[in-house]
């Protein structure tokens, strides 16, 4: 699958943020809540959106992947390749460590993260949902 990698500033991502979040998670999240440093955005033919991840830099070596994923109309057979592309784009920025949180109900993404080499470093409860905290040394 051919794709283009774009790194968008928070300001560049804001007009797309609400629609992208709604498409992936089925919920409304106002763009004004975004605290990401930048977004890695993958597009395919005719600039069709394939995947994205909102990234928050936590220190010089570490980033936190906040919201993101692969869009529903992308063939599931391409999911792992697109996540690897997101990781590659992150690695090319000189990142040494990636941390993320995944809902404990999201078995598909948890399995994907484990296949990519993430390790479980803890759990977090936000009052309504339990998240598994994961880390990957790049």
Backbone as CSV, one residue per row, in Angstrom:
resi,resn,N_x,N_y,N_z,CA_x,CA_y,CA_z,C_x,C_y,C_z
1,UNK,0.835,-1.177,0.000,0.000,0.000,0.000,0.880,1.241,0.000
2,UNK,0.591,2.150,-0.910,1.335,3.406,-0.954,0.682,4.402,-0.018
3,UNK,1.525,5.183,0.645,1.010,6.194,1.561,2.008,7.340,1.641
4,UNK,1.497,8.483,2.058,2.334,9.651,2.306,2.272,9.957,3.789
5,UNK,3.397,10.372,4.353,3.479,10.721,5.771,3.517,12.242,5.890
6,UNK,2.620,12.774,6.688,2.614,14.207,6.962,2.729,14.397,8.474
7,UNK,3.504,15.382,8.882,3.550,15.752,10.286,2.913,17.127,10.385
8,UNK,1.783,17.182,11.102,1.003,18.410,11.195,1.159,19.039,12.575
9,UNK,1.315,20.341,12.625,1.344,21.046,13.902,-0.046,20.968,14.532
10,UNK,-0.138,21.314,15.798,-1.436,21.326,16.469,-2.418,22.226,15.707
11,UNK,-1.935,23.376,15.258,-2.786,24.313,14.531,-3.249,23.735,13.194
12,UNK,-2.368,23.036,12.498,-2.742,22.418,11.216,-3.728,21.266,11.419
13,UNK,-3.612,20.544,12.547,-4.464,19.390,12.823,-5.854,19.798,13.298
14,UNK,-5.983,20.922,13.990,-7.250,21.292,14.614,-8.461,21.233,13.686
15,UNK,-8.394,21.722,12.445,-9.587,21.638,11.589,-10.011,20.192,11.266
16,UNK,-9.107,19.241,11.396,-9.389,17.838,11.085,-9.696,17.007,12.336
17,UNK,-9.322,17.515,13.501,-9.312,16.724,14.732,-10.673,16.132,15.102
18,UNK,-11.716,16.937,15.100,-13.021,16.446,15.544,-13.570,15.370,14.610
19,UNK,-13.450,15.586,13.307,-13.941,14.611,12.335,-13.153,13.311,12.433
20,UNK,-11.831,13.412,12.559,-10.991,12.213,12.650,-11.306,11.434,13.927
21,UNK,-11.428,12.135,15.047,-11.724,11.458,16.315,-13.085,10.765,16.236
22,UNK,-14.065,11.449,15.710,-15.407,10.869,15.581,-15.397,9.637,14.684
23,UNK,-14.637,9.695,13.593,-14.567,8.561,12.659,-13.952,7.332,13.316
24,UNK,-12.941,7.526,14.160,-12.263,6.392,14.789,-12.954,5.899,16.050
25,UNK,-13.447,6.821,16.861,-13.953,6.439,18.179,-15.464,6.542,18.327
26,UNK,-16.131,7.144,17.351,-17.585,7.254,17.407,-18.083,8.210,18.480
27,UNK,-17.224,9.091,18.956,-17.613,10.069,19.964,-17.113,11.446,19.558
28,UNK,-17.767,12.454,20.069,-17.342,13.834,19.802,-16.306,14.248,20.838
29,UNK,-15.205,14.782,20.369,-14.173,15.343,21.249,-13.777,16.688,20.657
30,UNK,-14.103,17.779,21.364,-13.791,19.109,20.829,-12.302,19.279,20.547
31,UNK,-11.986,19.897,19.419,-10.590,20.145,19.048,-9.903,21.021,20.094
32,UNK,-10.664,21.828,20.796,-10.084,22.716,21.805,-9.456,21.952,22.974
33,UNK,-9.790,20.664,23.132,-9.198,19.844,24.194,-7.837,19.272,23.811
34,UNK,-7.470,19.408,22.554,-6.231,18.827,22.053,-5.010,19.458,22.725
35,UNK,-4.146,18.617,23.258,-2.899,19.073,23.869,-1.686,18.417,23.216
36,UNK,-1.895,17.894,22.008,-0.786,17.241,21.313,0.216,18.280,20.833
37,UNK,1.442,17.820,20.662,2.492,18.662,20.123,2.409,18.684,18.597
38,UNK,2.113,17.525,18.011,1.945,17.385,16.563,1.167,16.103,16.294
39,UNK,0.784,15.921,15.037,0.065,14.719,14.616,0.770,14.113,13.417
40,UNK,0.976,12.807,13.464,1.500,12.085,12.302,0.277,11.556,11.558
41,UNK,0.160,11.907,10.290,-1.026,11.638,9.488,-0.604,10.901,8.218
42,UNK,-1.180,9.738,7.987,-0.889,8.964,6.778,-2.062,9.082,5.812
43,UNK,-1.746,9.402,4.564,-2.777,9.479,3.528,-2.400,8.570,2.364
44,UNK,-3.416,8.122,1.643,-3.207,7.240,0.500,-3.556,7.930,-0.803
45,UNK,-4.028,7.132,-1.748,-4.427,7.667,-3.054,-5.448,8.784,-2.885
46,UNK,-5.296,9.831,-3.698,-6.200,10.981,-3.667,-6.301,11.610,-2.275
47,UNK,-5.228,11.530,-1.513,-5.161,12.093,-0.157,-6.189,11.501,0.797
48,UNK,-6.651,10.274,0.525,-7.604,9.614,1.419,-6.927,9.334,2.753
49,UNK,-7.570,9.683,3.875,-6.957,9.423,5.178,-6.867,7.929,5.467
50,UNK,-5.706,7.483,5.926,-5.489,6.074,6.263,-5.361,5.877,7.765
51,UNK,-4.539,6.711,8.407,-4.274,6.545,9.835,-3.677,7.838,10.378
52,UNK,-3.784,7.994,11.687,-3.131,9.130,12.340,-2.838,8.790,13.788
53,UNK,-1.952,9.566,14.378,-1.719,9.510,15.819,-1.346,10.908,16.293
54,UNK,-2.008,11.347,17.372,-1.682,12.616,17.992,-0.570,12.357,19.005
55,UNK,0.474,13.158,18.929,1.694,12.929,19.699,1.945,14.097,20.650
56,UNK,2.233,13.773,21.897,2.601,14.788,22.881,4.014,14.479,23.354
57,UNK,4.925,15.416,23.149,6.291,15.243,23.630,6.292,15.450,25.138
58,UNK,6.872,14.490,25.869,6.918,14.613,27.329,8.303,14.990,27.834
59,UNK,9.335,14.660,27.073,10.694,15.134,27.340,11.483,14.984,26.043
60,UNK,12.777,15.246,26.092,13.592,15.250,24.869,13.620,13.901,24.157
61,UNK,13.401,12.803,24.905,13.505,11.473,24.327,12.184,10.710,24.229
62,UNK,11.144,11.205,24.865,9.925,10.434,25.042,8.700,11.156,24.487
63,UNK,7.820,10.389,23.848,6.534,10.918,23.404,5.413,10.040,23.941
64,UNK,4.242,10.640,24.036,3.038,9.918,24.429,2.089,9.949,23.240
65,UNK,1.705,8.761,22.757,0.709,8.682,21.689,-0.656,8.782,22.344
66,UNK,-1.388,9.861,22.043,-2.670,10.101,22.664,-3.797,9.390,21.911
67,UNK,-4.374,10.062,20.952,-5.472,9.487,20.183,-4.981,9.157,18.787
68,UNK,-5.589,8.142,18.177,-5.239,7.805,16.813,-5.664,6.401,16.468
69,UNK,-5.359,6.015,15.241,-5.685,4.683,14.776,-5.778,4.645,13.264
70,UNK,-6.289,3.537,12.769,-6.470,3.313,11.335,-7.955,3.491,11.029
71,UNK,-8.262,4.230,9.984,-9.659,4.498,9.621,-10.366,3.227,9.157
72,UNK,-11.665,3.172,9.402,-12.473,1.956,9.197,-12.506,1.459,7.756
73,UNK,-12.397,2.350,6.785,-12.490,1.900,5.398,-11.169,1.361,4.845
74,UNK,-10.138,1.341,5.674,-8.847,0.762,5.288,-8.931,-0.754,5.502
75,UNK,-8.514,-1.550,4.516,-8.563,-3.006,4.695,-7.783,-3.446,5.940
76,UNK,-8.391,-4.294,6.741,-7.764,-4.767,7.984,-6.411,-5.430,7.736
77,UNK,-6.217,-5.972,6.537,-4.937,-6.603,6.213,-3.798,-5.574,6.181
78,UNK,-4.141,-4.280,6.132,-3.125,-3.220,6.064,-2.837,-2.580,7.414
79,UNK,-3.612,-2.955,8.431,-3.508,-2.296,9.740,-2.106,-2.356,10.325
80,UNK,-1.522,-3.533,10.407,-0.198,-3.671,11.010,0.845,-2.877,10.233
81,UNK,0.778,-2.915,8.913,1.733,-2.163,8.089,1.612,-0.662,8.348
82,UNK,0.386,-0.179,8.522,0.207,1.253,8.779,0.700,1.640,10.171
83,UNK,0.472,0.785,11.164,1.017,1.072,12.491,2.546,1.077,12.446
84,UNK,3.123,0.169,11.692,4.587,0.163,11.548,5.060,1.444,10.862
85,UNK,4.272,1.945,9.909,4.621,3.204,9.236,4.567,4.370,10.220
86,UNK,3.553,4.377,11.091,3.482,5.417,12.120,4.694,5.339,13.051
87,UNK,5.064,4.110,13.437,6.254,3.929,14.283,7.517,4.404,13.573
88,UNK,7.631,4.077,12.295,8.792,4.509,11.517,8.884,6.027,11.439
89,UNK,7.740,6.667,11.233,7.723,8.131,11.186,8.127,8.710,12.539
90,UNK,7.676,8.071,13.616,8.044,8.539,14.958,9.527,8.348,15.205
91,UNK,10.044,7.200,14.830,11.470,6.886,15.001,12.334,7.884,14.215
92,UNK,11.889,8.262,13.024,12.679,9.172,12.183,12.794,10.569,12.793
93,UNK,11.962,10.879,13.769,12.043,12.168,14.466,13.058,12.131,15.612
94,UNK,13.723,10.983,15.799,14.736,10.865,16.838,14.190,10.458,18.196
95,UNK,12.946,10.054,18.233,12.334,9.621,19.491,12.991,8.337,19.968
96,UNK,13.240,8.247,21.262,13.857,7.050,21.821,12.869,6.166,22.574
97,UNK,11.760,6.771,23.059,10.790,6.013,23.853,9.386,6.498,23.536
98,UNK,8.500,5.541,23.385,7.104,5.850,23.099,6.232,5.238,24.191
99,UNK,5.310,6.007,24.721,4.380,5.533,25.740,2.967,5.786,25.233
100,UNK,2.053,4.879,25.544,0.659,5.053,25.143,-0.256,4.337,26.117
101,UNK,-1.510,4.668,26.071,-2.524,4.003,26.880,-3.592,3.430,25.975
102,UNK,-4.016,2.202,26.268,-5.013,1.513,25.445,-6.111,0.994,26.361
103,UNK,-7.355,1.218,25.966,-8.467,0.681,26.741,-8.301,-0.821,26.900
104,UNK,-8.558,-1.319,28.117,-8.407,-2.763,28.336,-9.454,-3.558,27.554
105,UNK,-10.443,-2.882,26.975,-11.463,-3.548,26.158,-11.064,-3.632,24.681
106,UNK,-9.999,-2.929,24.308,-9.576,-2.874,22.910,-8.565,-3.989,22.637
107,UNK,-9.060,-5.223,22.596,-8.189,-6.388,22.437,-7.389,-6.367,21.142
108,UNK,-7.997,-5.893,20.057,-7.305,-5.884,18.765,-6.064,-4.999,18.832
109,UNK,-6.231,-3.772,19.366,-5.080,-2.879,19.420,-4.057,-3.335,20.454
110,UNK,-4.520,-3.893,21.564,-3.570,-4.432,22.544,-2.709,-5.526,21.913
111,UNK,-3.330,-6.423,21.155,-2.568,-7.485,20.474,-1.601,-6.887,19.458
112,UNK,-2.055,-5.863,18.735,-1.190,-5.206,17.748,0.032,-4.605,18.435
113,UNK,-0.186,-3.918,19.549,0.935,-3.317,20.292,1.915,-4.376,20.776
114,UNK,1.389,-5.480,21.267,2.271,-6.543,21.748,3.090,-7.126,20.584
115,UNK,2.475,-7.267,19.407,3.196,-7.759,18.223,4.318,-6.802,17.833
116,UNK,4.120,-5.505,18.074,5.109,-4.499,17.697,6.195,-4.329,18.752
117,UNK,6.097,-5.052,19.882,7.161,-5.021,20.871,6.914,-4.158,22.091
118,UNK,5.732,-3.588,22.232,5.420,-2.803,23.424,5.438,-3.704,24.656
119,UNK,5.754,-3.104,25.800,5.659,-3.822,27.071,4.671,-3.086,27.968
120,UNK,3.988,-3.846,28.809,3.032,-3.262,29.746,3.803,-2.669,30.913
121,UNK,3.509,-1.393,31.223,4.209,-0.732,32.317,3.257,-0.326,33.445
122,UNK,1.965,-0.567,33.256,1.019,-0.224,34.318,-0.396,-0.105,33.800
123,UNK,-1.276,0.375,34.677,-2.667,0.625,34.315,-3.070,2.000,34.840
124,UNK,-4.136,2.526,34.259,-4.663,3.829,34.665,-6.182,3.767,34.565
125,UNK,-6.874,4.317,35.547,-8.329,4.362,35.544,-8.755,5.825,35.497
126,UNK,-9.564,6.197,34.503,-9.967,7.602,34.359,-11.325,7.909,34.989
127,UNK,-11.831,6.988,35.785,-13.119,7.179,36.417,-14.235,6.402,35.749
128,UNK,-14.022,6.087,34.472,-15.028,5.302,33.746,-14.429,4.117,33.005
129,UNK,-13.156,4.216,32.664,-12.538,3.164,31.855,-11.126,2.862,32.339
130,UNK,-10.741,1.590,32.224,-9.403,1.147,32.609,-8.521,1.110,31.364
131,UNK,-7.331,1.674,31.487,-6.367,1.702,30.380,-5.121,0.916,30.775
132,UNK,-4.555,0.220,29.803,-3.278,-0.456,29.966,-2.219,0.510,29.436
133,UNK,-1.243,0.844,30.253,-0.160,1.733,29.844,0.961,0.886,29.241
134,UNK,1.424,1.286,28.074,2.425,0.527,27.315,3.617,1.423,26.971
135,UNK,4.771,0.786,26.820,5.978,1.526,26.447,6.758,0.735,25.389
136,UNK,7.425,1.469,24.517,8.253,0.861,23.478,9.543,1.655,23.360
137,UNK,10.664,0.978,23.480,11.968,1.599,23.259,12.228,1.575,21.756
138,UNK,12.478,2.737,21.185,12.719,2.820,19.753,14.212,2.796,19.465
